[in-house]
């Protein structure tokens, strides 16, 4: 967390505010380009997809143009899901702050790009190209859902607009769906995107957790604070003391102490001197 704080102070001015809105805008542009491709017969996706082979040949725009590729076909279900992700994303922006949300999304994008290049170098240009057209921000969107569920696990959503379900249970289903897709699909580019999105989620949340509560110095500091708050826990400090004999609660577990209402001042006595002492006027 301290690392992110330092990064925010240094690079916070470059933060993209309302990032979720721009992500949705990219999808809108992508749908328009796909529509134009259907009209003209030119496969627009061939010029947009994340292809390391073409990037290394100089087509560097592909490093960002793949973000235009919509997560799925345009239909009513997609519109509902995009509306949901917009709501979740903007909520995370407000909860985490713009900078941390930018880091999270950028982490998912960079993980996917690195994964694509690893596939290219491992499988070779021909094999790695197979399935590259499937790469989109679909699984990054699912990681947004996981991040929101981790931040608000007990929030309820209306499943099918009727059934109230805590979002953490939907997150478990989301993870099960990712695992199922990973096992089922033979396309390594899809497996790579699943790994990239889950790794981004895990790394980000482990890196931003506050582990001070298990730090030995922090544990010692809390113990010292408790001793200061609870005098009985502090060595040499007592809570009760008899004004006659000077005994304290440390001189015996059965000792009882009371204040005398007839003495002029706050004088406390043990049970042996409570009724035998001379009243102080």
Helices and strands as residue ranges (DSSP letters): H 2-11, G 12-14, H 19-40, H 45-48, H 52-56, H 62-65, G 66-68, H 76-96, H 98-129, G 132-134, H 138-151, E 156-159, E 163-166, H 167-184, H 188-207, G 212-214, H 216-229, G 231-233, G 249-251, E 257-259, E 268-270
